[in-house]
Amino acid sequence: MERFELPDGWQWAPLADVAQIGAEQVFPKREPTKQFNYIALENIESGTGCLTNFAAPRGSEIGSNKYRFTNKHVLYGKLRPYLRKAFLPEFDGISATDLLPLLPNDNVLERRFLFQWLLSPFILEYVVAKQTGVKMPRLRTPDLESLPVPIPPLPEQHRIVKKIESLFAEARTARAALDRAEPLLKKFRQAVLSAAFRGELTERDANDEPASLLLERIRAERREKWEADLRAKGQDPTKAKYVEAESPDTRELGELPKGWVWVSLSEVAEIRNGVTKGRDLARYKTLEVPYLRVANVQDGYLDLRAVKTIKIKEEELEKYRLKRNDVLFTEGGDRDKLGRGTIWHDEISICVHQNHIHCARLVTQFVLPEWITFASTLSYARDYFWNSASQTVNLASLNATSLKAFCFPLAPVAEQQRIVERIEALFTQAEQIEHAVEIARRRAEQVEQAILARAFRGEL
């Protein structure tokens, strides 16, 4: 850190000259039943000095030796110091040995002034230059002892700290308001979807073909496709038995807008299996192709930053190859991840999918893939996926049978189009708000650093 010019009456001092570094060590396991106010690095929020997930474990639950601190210390994290972890305790306790207690000489240095200095951008520059180690860099004690600290007169320190805390309070109030935006936008999206599938988002058109007639045409299309597939294989459809898709039991399903009907996913799409990893294909001619993993299929979008490849048999390409407008659903995960889905838009010209991703391929042009993905994100759909899945501790797996039986409202195709367009327009507005909130949040963080930079140049 290049020392900058200080105001008149200020001076630089190494930390070791104005504070005691380190403190008495204690061994909690020697007092196994005693509860300790124990703080580790992970309990301190980076860059803010806020305490998170704090508990008071018994001595028997705490490992090796620790430092004892009081409410006169400042705690500073020397491990990965670029994270800027410092804490101003208002109680006595013990800390991990990578969290050094610093005891300022209160005749020279106000501890709140030292705390704010340790969070300032000037310190970041110093520790990045001095830290040693690659995977777990840390600041050596001699370098911490040599850390330059600007020392104004004590009354000036008190005034600066008071001003910093006042400005930070305003900035953090603004950040708290920004943090409330995310859950509100999540509720907004669910409200939009709920209104959409109640038929309340758009105006009705009396000329729209009722979905009941649409469903009859879809069923006819489905059978025609089945017959065409058999003929392509050289088989006679008249000698095979066609199995109708199972219609939903609507007795416990809600009432729908006029002209809508309930359908099961199996009535409008075929569920296709994916490639199983780890097969022995040494005896076969193979192709190596990109494939989608669960990590690639997010809620409403694809993350294609890291797409891996897999070997398949040459003759399996058409069986597993994804096609435009396929709707993808994840098979397993926790409640938020189970059944999350999105649409394939031929982002990669040749691509297959892993068997932990279900592919729903529409058998009709009269159901929009976007309609299905939006329906699958409704709260009742999430509940259905979770309750239908086989479950272990905190994880669940959704099989193809349960996915086929998933029921959703079907609107006339023209109405589907109007509703999808309206949902997408409202979601775009929500995304724009999210983007603005994120920019504002980054600016709020920059404001705090700018406040500290001005404070320690004597400009507040």
Backbone torsions as a table, in degrees:
resi	resn	phi	psi	omega
1	MET	NA	126.0	176.8
2	GLU	-80.5	122.1	-178.8
3	ARG	-69.0	130.1	179.9
4	PHE	-96.1	165.2	-178.3
5	GLU	-71.0	132.0	-178.3
6	LEU	-96.8	156.0	175.3
7	PRO	-62.9	160.9	176.6
8	ASP	-56.8	138.1	178.6
9	GLY	90.0	-8.8	176.2
10	TRP	-97.5	160.6	173.3
11	GLN	-151.9	157.1	175.9
12	TRP	-87.0	146.0	174.7
13	ALA	-146.7	140.7	173.5
14	PRO	-67.0	147.4	-176.3
15	LEU	-54.8	-38.9	-177.1
16	ALA	-62.6	-22.4	180.0
17	ASP	-82.3	-17.7	-174.3
18	VAL	-122.3	0.7	179.7
19	ALA	-154.8	148.2	173.7
20	GLN	-85.7	128.6	-177.0
21	ILE	-102.4	125.1	-176.7
22	GLY	91.0	171.5	-177.2
23	ALA	-157.9	-178.4	179.1
24	GLU	-59.0	138.9	176.8
25	GLN	-94.3	144.8	179.1
26	VAL	-128.5	160.7	-178.2
27	PHE	-123.5	90.4	-173.0
28	PRO	-55.8	-32.6	-176.7
29	LYS	-66.0	-16.3	176.5
30	ARG	-74.5	-14.9	176.2
31	GLU	-124.9	69.6	-168.3
32	PRO	-61.1	-27.7	-177.0
33	THR	-94.6	-9.6	-177.7
34	LYS	-77.6	140.3	175.1
35	GLN	-91.1	136.4	-178.3
36	PHE	-119.2	140.8	167.7
37	ASN	-77.4	93.3	-171.9
38	TYR	-105.4	127.1	179.3
39	ILE	-119.5	125.6	173.6
40	ALA	-111.1	170.5	-178.5
41	LEU	-56.1	-39.6	-176.9
42	GLU	-68.2	-10.9	178.4
43	ASN	-85.4	-4.0	-176.8
44	ILE	-113.5	127.7	-179.3
45	GLU	-73.6	135.3	-177.8
46	SER	-64.9	128.5	172.3
47	GLY	80.6	-11.3	-177.4
48	THR	-116.0	-23.6	-176.3
49	GLY	76.5	13.1	179.2
50	CYS	-83.4	146.4	-179.5
51	LEU	-91.7	134.2	179.9
52	THR	-131.0	147.9	175.4
53	ASN	49.3	43.6	-177.5
54	PHE	-82.4	136.7	178.2
55	ALA	-137.7	173.8	179.1
56	ALA	-125.1	80.2	-177.7
57	PRO	-72.6	162.7	174.8
58	ARG	-79.9	158.6	-178.7
59	GLY	-55.7	-33.8	-179.1
60	SER	-66.7	-18.8	-178.0
61	GLU	-94.2	-4.7	-175.8
62	ILE	-105.4	137.8	-173.8
63	GLY	-72.4	-115.4	-170.4
64	SER	-78.4	-165.4	-178.7
65	ASN	-64.3	151.2	-177.7
66	LYS	-134.1	169.5	174.3
67	TYR	-92.4	144.6	172.2
68	ARG	-94.4	134.5	176.7
69	PHE	-129.7	162.5	177.0
70	THR	-125.5	-178.6	178.9
71	ASN	-78.7	12.6	174.3
72	LYS	-104.9	-5.7	-177.5
73	HIS	-91.3	166.4	163.7
74	VAL	-119.5	132.3	178.4
75	LEU	-96.6	136.1	-178.3
76	TYR	-134.1	130.0	-178.9
77	GLY	-85.4	115.9	-179.7
78	LYS	-90.3	-14.2	176.1
79	LEU	-86.1	130.1	-173.9
80	ARG	47.3	60.2	-173.2
81	PRO	-64.3	-16.6	178.0
82	TYR	-64.4	-14.3	177.6
83	LEU	-76.0	-11.1	178.4
84	ARG	53.2	64.0	179.0
85	LYS	-104.3	112.9	176.5
86	ALA	-140.0	153.4	-177.8
87	PHE	-144.9	143.5	-179.2
88	LEU	-110.9	91.6	-174.7
89	PRO	-70.9	142.1	174.0
90	GLU	-109.3	15.6	-178.9
91	PHE	-148.1	168.2	176.4
92	ASP	-90.7	150.6	179.6
93	GLY	-177.1	-160.1	177.7
94	ILE	-129.5	154.2	-178.0
95	SER	-132.5	157.1	173.8
96	ALA	-60.9	155.1	-175.6
97	THR	-71.4	-13.2	173.2
98	ASP	-87.9	3.9	178.8
99	LEU	-119.4	93.3	-170.4
100	LEU	-79.5	129.3	170.5
101	PRO	-76.5	129.2	176.3
102	LEU	-114.0	127.5	-178.7
103	LEU	-111.7	100.5	-178.0
104	PRO	-67.1	147.2	170.6
105	ASN	-74.6	106.1	-171.0
106	ASP	-71.7	-2.8	172.3
107	ASN	-81.9	-14.5	-174.4
108	VAL	-123.5	-37.5	-168.5
109	LEU	-133.7	123.0	175.1
110	GLU	-75.9	128.3	-173.2
111	ARG	-64.4	-31.6	177.9
112	ARG	-69.2	-30.4	175.7
113	PHE	-66.6	-44.6	177.9
114	LEU	-62.0	-43.8	179.6
115	PHE	-56.5	-47.8	-179.2
116	GLN	-67.1	-34.8	177.8
117	TRP	-63.1	-39.6	-179.2
118	LEU	-67.5	-19.8	178.2
119	LEU	-96.2	-1.6	-172.7
120	SER	-77.9	159.9	178.9
121	PRO	-64.5	-24.3	179.1
122	PHE	-64.6	-39.5	-179.8
123	ILE	-65.8	-39.4	179.6
124	LEU	-57.3	-44.8	178.8
125	GLU	-60.2	-41.4	-178.0
126	TYR	-67.1	-49.6	-173.3
127	VAL	-70.1	-33.7	177.7
128	VAL	-63.9	-36.4	178.4
129	ALA	-73.0	-29.4	-172.6
130	LYS	-100.6	-20.6	-173.5
131	GLN	-62.7	149.7	179.6
132	THR	-123.6	152.0	-177.8
133	GLY	98.7	154.1	-176.2
134	VAL	-103.6	-62.1	-176.9
135	LYS	-71.1	-41.9	-178.8
136	MET	-128.4	70.6	-177.1
137	PRO	-63.5	147.0	179.0
138	ARG	-143.6	162.5	179.0
139	LEU	-96.4	122.4	-180.0
140	ARG	-69.3	150.0	-178.5
141	THR	-56.7	-43.6	178.5
142	PRO	-58.5	-36.4	179.4
143	ASP	-71.7	-33.3	175.3
144	LEU	-68.6	-39.8	178.6
145	GLU	-61.9	-33.2	-177.9
146	SER	-86.8	-2.5	-177.5
147	LEU	-55.9	121.7	-179.6
148	PRO	-70.9	137.2	177.9
149	VAL	-127.6	126.4	175.6
150	PRO	-75.3	132.8	-176.3
151	ILE	-119.7	97.9	170.8
152	PRO	-80.6	169.8	171.1
153	PRO	-57.3	149.0	-176.1
154	LEU	-54.4	-45.0	178.6
155	PRO	-58.2	-36.3	178.3
156	GLU	-68.2	-38.2	176.3
157	GLN	-59.5	-46.1	-180.0
158	HIS	-59.8	-42.8	-178.8
159	ARG	-65.1	-43.6	-178.8
160	ILE	-63.7	-45.1	-179.9
161	VAL	-60.8	-43.5	-179.6
162	LYS	-61.7	-40.4	-180.0
163	LYS	-68.7	-43.5	177.9
164	ILE	-57.8	-48.5	-176.4
165	GLU	-64.3	-34.9	178.0
166	SER	-67.0	-45.4	-180.0
167	LEU	-68.1	-38.6	178.5
168	PHE	-64.6	-37.5	179.3
169	ALA	-60.5	-40.8	178.1
170	GLU	-66.2	-43.8	-178.8
171	ALA	-64.3	-39.0	-177.6
172	ARG	-75.5	-28.0	172.5
173	THR	-63.9	-41.0	177.7
174	ALA	-65.3	-41.5	179.5
175	ARG	-65.6	-37.8	178.3
176	ALA	-62.6	-39.0	177.5
177	ALA	-64.9	-39.4	178.1
178	LEU	-65.8	-38.2	179.9
179	ASP	-64.4	-27.7	179.2
180	ARG	-74.4	-15.2	-177.0
181	ALA	-67.7	-38.5	-175.5
182	GLU	-60.8	-53.0	178.0
183	PRO	-64.1	-31.0	177.9
184	LEU	-66.6	-39.5	178.9
185	LEU	-69.1	-33.9	176.0
186	LYS	-63.2	-44.1	177.0
187	LYS	-64.5	-37.4	178.7
188	PHE	-60.5	-45.2	-179.7
189	ARG	-61.9	-43.3	178.7
190	GLN	-64.4	-36.8	178.4
191	ALA	-65.1	-40.3	177.5
192	VAL	-61.6	-47.0	-178.8
193	LEU	-64.1	-43.0	179.8
194	SER	-60.9	-44.8	178.7
195	ALA	-64.3	-38.9	-179.1
196	ALA	-60.8	-45.5	-175.8
197	PHE	-86.9	4.3	165.7
198	ARG	-99.9	0.4	179.9
199	GLY	76.5	21.7	-174.0
200	GLU	-102.2	0.8	-172.8
201	LEU	-91.9	-22.4	-177.8
202	THR	-136.0	165.7	176.4
203	GLU	-79.2	145.0	176.9
204	ARG	-78.4	152.6	174.6
205	ASP	-122.1	118.6	-176.6
206	ALA	-63.0	-17.8	-179.1
207	ASN	-83.4	-8.0	-179.9
208	ASP	-65.4	136.2	175.7
209	GLU	-67.3	129.4	178.8
210	PRO	-57.4	145.4	-178.0
211	ALA	-65.1	-23.8	178.1
212	SER	-63.3	-41.0	176.0
213	LEU	-70.1	-37.8	177.5
214	LEU	-59.6	-41.7	-178.9
215	LEU	-64.3	-37.0	176.8
216	GLU	-61.6	-41.8	179.0
217	ARG	-67.2	-37.4	178.4
218	ILE	-63.0	-42.4	179.0
219	ARG	-63.6	-38.5	177.3
220	ALA	-65.7	-42.5	177.6
221	GLU	-60.0	-42.6	-178.1
222	ARG	-60.6	-43.2	179.8
223	ARG	-68.3	-40.5	178.4
224	GLU	-60.3	-39.9	178.6
225	LYS	-65.2	-41.3	179.2
226	TRP	-60.1	-44.2	-179.9
227	GLU	-65.3	-41.5	179.9
228	ALA	-64.0	-39.1	178.9
229	ASP	-63.6	-40.1	178.8
230	LEU	-65.8	-44.3	179.4
231	ARG	-61.5	-38.3	179.2
232	ALA	-62.1	-26.2	178.7
233	LYS	-92.0	4.3	-179.9
234	GLY	80.1	20.0	-178.7
235	GLN	-107.0	156.5	-179.5
236	ASP	-95.9	114.0	-178.6
237	PRO	-59.3	-28.2	-177.9
238	THR	-70.7	-15.7	-179.8
239	LYS	-102.3	5.9	178.2
240	ALA	-115.6	157.5	-179.3
241	LYS	-98.4	123.2	177.4
242	TYR	-86.7	131.6	180.0
243	VAL	-106.1	116.4	177.7
244	GLU	-66.6	144.9	173.7
245	ALA	-65.5	143.4	-177.3
246	GLU	-71.9	126.3	177.4
247	SER	-78.4	150.0	-177.7
248	PRO	-73.0	149.3	171.1
249	ASP	-82.7	109.9	-171.6
250	THR	-92.5	3.8	-174.7
251	ARG	-61.3	-34.1	-178.0
252	GLU	-104.4	5.7	179.0
253	LEU	-90.3	155.4	-175.3
254	GLY	-72.1	166.8	177.5
255	GLU	-74.2	142.7	-177.1
256	LEU	-110.1	161.3	174.3
257	PRO	-60.3	156.7	179.7
258	LYS	-58.8	132.6	178.6
259	GLY	91.7	-3.2	178.4
260	TRP	-101.7	159.8	174.5
261	VAL	-140.0	158.8	172.0
262	TRP	-85.7	139.4	174.6
263	VAL	-134.2	156.8	171.0
264	SER	-95.3	155.7	-179.3
265	LEU	-60.5	-34.0	-178.6
266	SER	-66.2	-19.9	179.0
267	GLU	-75.7	-23.7	-174.6
268	VAL	-119.2	-5.6	-177.0
269	ALA	-151.2	155.4	171.5
270	GLU	-104.2	137.8	-179.0
271	ILE	-93.4	120.8	-173.8
272	ARG	-108.1	139.2	178.4
273	ASN	-79.2	160.0	178.7
274	GLY	-109.4	-175.5	-176.7
275	VAL	-78.6	135.8	175.0
276	THR	-90.3	130.5	179.1
277	LYS	-76.3	157.4	171.6
278	GLY	80.9	14.3	179.2
279	ARG	-76.2	150.2	175.9
280	ASP	-87.6	106.0	-177.6
281	LEU	-113.2	21.3	-175.3
282	ALA	-59.8	-29.1	-175.1
283	ARG	-89.2	0.4	-173.3
284	TYR	-117.5	155.1	168.8
285	LYS	-75.1	131.2	-173.1
286	THR	-125.7	162.1	170.4
287	LEU	-121.0	145.5	173.1
288	GLU	-106.3	117.2	-172.9
289	VAL	-131.1	156.0	173.8
290	PRO	-64.5	147.7	176.2
291	TYR	-141.0	151.4	179.1
292	LEU	-89.5	133.0	172.8
293	ARG	-103.5	171.9	177.9
294	VAL	-57.7	-37.2	-178.5
295	ALA	-63.2	-23.0	-179.7
296	ASN	-80.9	-22.1	-175.6
297	VAL	-100.3	104.4	179.7
298	GLN	-100.8	-178.2	-176.6
299	ASP	-80.4	94.0	178.2
300	GLY	94.1	0.3	178.1
301	TYR	-157.4	166.2	177.2
302	LEU	-106.6	136.4	173.7
303	ASP	-105.1	101.3	-173.9
304	LEU	-106.6	22.7	179.9
305	ARG	-68.5	-27.9	-179.4
306	ALA	-134.9	89.2	178.4
307	VAL	-104.5	124.0	-179.0
308	LYS	-94.9	172.7	178.9
309	THR	-116.9	160.3	-179.5
310	ILE	-146.0	151.4	176.9
311	LYS	-91.2	135.3	174.8
312	ILE	-132.1	163.1	173.7
313	LYS	-67.0	146.6	-179.2
314	GLU	-55.3	-41.3	-176.1
315	GLU	-74.9	-5.7	-178.7
316	GLU	-91.0	-5.7	-173.0
317	LEU	-57.9	-49.8	-178.1
318	GLU	-67.7	-29.2	179.5
319	LYS	-65.2	-40.6	-173.2
320	TYR	-104.8	-10.3	-174.6
321	ARG	-66.2	134.2	177.1
322	LEU	-76.6	146.2	178.1
323	LYS	-124.0	153.9	-179.9
324	ARG	-51.2	136.8	178.7
325	ASN	76.4	7.1	168.5
326	ASP	-62.2	139.5	177.4
327	VAL	-102.5	124.1	-174.0
328	LEU	-104.3	135.6	178.2
329	PHE	-127.9	135.6	175.6
330	THR	-77.8	141.3	-175.5
331	GLU	-79.5	-36.7	-171.3
332	GLY	-139.8	172.5	178.4
333	GLY	138.0	-168.4	175.6
334	ASP	-80.3	-175.2	-172.8
335	ARG	-59.3	-37.1	-177.5
336	ASP	-73.9	-27.4	-175.3
337	LYS	-94.4	-25.2	-175.0
338	LEU	-63.3	124.0	176.8
339	GLY	74.3	7.0	178.3
340	ARG	-65.3	145.0	-174.2
341	GLY	-149.3	168.3	177.5
342	THR	-158.4	-179.7	-174.5
343	ILE	-107.8	139.1	175.7
344	TRP	-87.8	126.6	-178.2
345	HIS	-117.3	31.4	-178.1
346	ASP	58.9	40.9	178.4
347	GLU	-61.5	-29.9	175.2
348	ILE	-123.9	131.1	-170.3
349	SER	-60.1	-43.0	176.0
350	ILE	-124.6	117.7	-177.3
351	CYS	-154.0	141.3	175.6
352	VAL	-115.8	-177.3	-179.0
353	HIS	-134.7	148.9	179.0
354	GLN	-68.8	157.8	-178.4
355	ASN	-69.6	-10.2	176.5
356	HIS	-87.5	8.5	173.5
357	ILE	-122.4	124.6	175.1
358	HIS	-84.9	138.1	176.8
359	CYS	-113.5	118.2	176.4
360	ALA	-99.7	111.7	-179.6
361	ARG	-102.8	118.9	-176.4
362	LEU	-63.6	139.2	177.6
363	VAL	-101.3	7.2	-176.7
364	THR	-145.7	153.8	175.1
365	GLN	-91.5	-0.6	-174.0
366	PHE	-95.5	6.3	172.9
367	VAL	-126.4	123.9	-179.3
368	LEU	-77.9	136.3	177.2
369	PRO	-59.7	-33.9	178.1
370	GLU	-63.3	-34.3	179.0
371	TRP	-61.9	-41.7	-179.6
372	ILE	-69.0	-44.0	-178.4
373	THR	-65.2	-38.9	177.1
374	PHE	-66.3	-41.3	178.5
375	ALA	-61.1	-36.5	-176.9
376	SER	-72.6	-11.6	178.9
377	THR	-99.0	-2.0	175.6
378	LEU	-63.3	151.9	-176.3
379	SER	-60.8	-36.1	179.6
380	TYR	-67.3	-32.9	178.9
381	ALA	-67.7	-42.8	177.4
382	ARG	-60.1	-42.5	178.1
383	ASP	-62.4	-41.5	-179.6
384	TYR	-62.6	-48.0	-179.2
385	PHE	-58.7	-44.1	-177.3
386	TRP	-66.7	-44.7	-177.0
387	ASN	-73.4	-23.5	-179.3
388	SER	-88.7	-12.6	-174.0
389	ALA	-82.1	153.6	169.0
390	SER	-80.6	134.6	-168.4
391	GLN	-124.4	143.1	166.8
392	THR	-118.5	-165.4	-177.9
393	VAL	-64.7	113.2	175.6
394	ASN	64.1	3.3	179.8
395	LEU	-128.8	157.3	-179.5
396	ALA	-147.3	158.8	-179.6
397	SER	-133.6	126.2	-176.6
398	LEU	-101.2	115.8	-178.8
399	ASN	-86.9	169.4	-175.3
400	ALA	-64.4	-34.6	-179.7
401	THR	-61.7	-45.3	179.2
402	SER	-66.5	-36.9	179.4
403	LEU	-66.4	-41.3	178.5
404	LYS	-59.6	-34.4	-176.6
405	ALA	-83.0	-3.1	179.5
406	PHE	-61.2	126.3	-177.9
407	CYS	-104.5	142.3	176.9
408	PHE	-148.9	159.0	-179.8
409	PRO	-72.8	139.3	175.5
410	LEU	-113.9	122.5	177.7
411	ALA	-101.2	163.1	171.7
412	PRO	-52.6	146.2	-171.0
413	VAL	-60.9	-37.4	178.6
414	ALA	-65.8	-37.1	178.4
415	GLU	-70.6	-37.2	174.0
416	GLN	-54.1	-46.8	-177.2
417	GLN	-61.5	-44.7	-179.5
418	ARG	-63.8	-42.6	-177.8
419	ILE	-67.9	-43.9	179.3
420	VAL	-59.9	-44.1	179.3
421	GLU	-61.6	-39.5	179.9
422	ARG	-68.4	-43.2	177.4
423	ILE	-58.9	-47.9	-177.4
424	GLU	-62.9	-37.3	178.3
425	ALA	-64.8	-43.9	179.8
426	LEU	-69.1	-37.8	177.7
427	PHE	-67.0	-34.9	176.5
428	THR	-63.0	-41.0	176.5
429	GLN	-61.7	-41.2	178.6
430	ALA	-63.3	-40.8	178.2
431	GLU	-63.6	-39.2	178.1
432	GLN	-63.6	-39.9	177.0
433	ILE	-64.6	-44.0	178.3
434	GLU	-58.6	-42.2	179.3
435	HIS	-63.4	-43.5	178.7
436	ALA	-64.3	-38.8	178.4
437	VAL	-63.8	-42.2	-179.5
438	GLU	-64.7	-40.8	176.6
439	ILE	-62.3	-44.4	179.7
440	ALA	-63.7	-37.5	179.5
441	ARG	-65.2	-43.5	178.5
442	ARG	-63.8	-38.8	179.0
443	ARG	-65.9	-36.9	178.2
444	ALA	-62.9	-40.4	177.5
445	GLU	-65.1	-40.1	178.8
446	GLN	-66.1	-34.0	178.7
447	VAL	-61.8	-43.0	-179.6
448	GLU	-62.3	-42.5	178.5
449	GLN	-66.2	-36.9	177.8
450	ALA	-66.0	-37.5	177.2
451	ILE	-60.7	-46.4	-179.8
452	LEU	-64.7	-42.0	180.0
453	ALA	-59.8	-43.9	178.8
454	ARG	-67.8	-39.2	-177.6
455	ALA	-59.3	-44.7	-173.7
456	PHE	-86.0	0.8	168.3
457	ARG	-101.0	3.4	180.0
458	GLY	74.7	28.1	-174.5
459	GLU	-105.1	2.7	178.7
460	LEU	-84.2	NA	NA
